[in-house]
């Protein structure tokens, strides 16, 4: 499902215009990004939780030259699906 498909689905299910659904989705995405940038978790009951964790620095190899290179520390986003969402798949 692409963003436009999601917006259309939200509009139909909520009985609102596509423009309103788009604004709501963009506000959700913006609020989620801002919260994660501050290091907070974002939880939606029945859906899942987004959190930020720090991936440690490590040594890697350039696949073309096989030379070792240092990969720096990096913040990454992790999503943990709720048990409700996971159970709905089976």
N, C-alpha and C positions, 0 to 999 in steps of 0.2 A: 504494500500500500504506500503510495506516495503522498506527499503533503497535501496536494490538491484533492486527492481521493479522501483523505482524512477530513479535510475541511468540509467537503460535500456531505460525507457521512454524518459529521457532527451537526451540520445545519439541518439535515432531514430528521435526525433523531431528536434534536432539541426543539425543532419547529421554529428555527430562526433563519435569518438570511445568511447567505454564504459570507458576506462581508462581516457580519457579526461573529460568525464562527471563526473566520480568519483572524479577527482582532483578538478573540479569546485564546486561540491557539498560540498566537505570537506573544501575547501577554504571559501565558503559561511558560513558554520557552524562555522568555526574557527573565522571568522571576526565578526559574530553575537555574539558569546560567549564573545569575547574580548570587544566588544562595551558594552554589557550588564554588564560585570564585572566592567567597568568604570562608570556605572550608566547612560549611554546614551540610548536613544530610537533607535530602528531599524525599519524603515518604508519602505515598498515596496508598491508603488502606485498600487492600484488595487488588492492588496492581503491582507495587514494588517500591524499592528504595534505590535512589542514586546516591553515591558517596564518592569522595575524592580520596585517593591514596597516593603515596609517593613511591614510585618505582625506583629502586636503588640504582646507583651507578654500577656499571659492569663493563667488562671487556668483551668486545666482539671482534669479528673479522670482516674485512672487506671481501665480499665473495669474488670480485674480479681479480684482485691482486693477492688475496690471501694474507694481507698484512693485518696485524692486530690494530684495533682502534678503540679508544675509550668512548663509551656511550654514557652521557651525563645523566644525572638524576632528573626524573620527569614526573610531573603530576598527571595522573590519569583518572578517568571516571570509570566507576564500577557500578553496574546495575544488578541488583538481586531481585528476581521476580518473587512475588508473594506466593505462598502455598496455594491460595485461591486461584491465582492466574495459572500456576503450573497444573493444578488439578483440572482446570477447565479444558486443558489440551487433551486429556486422556478420558 
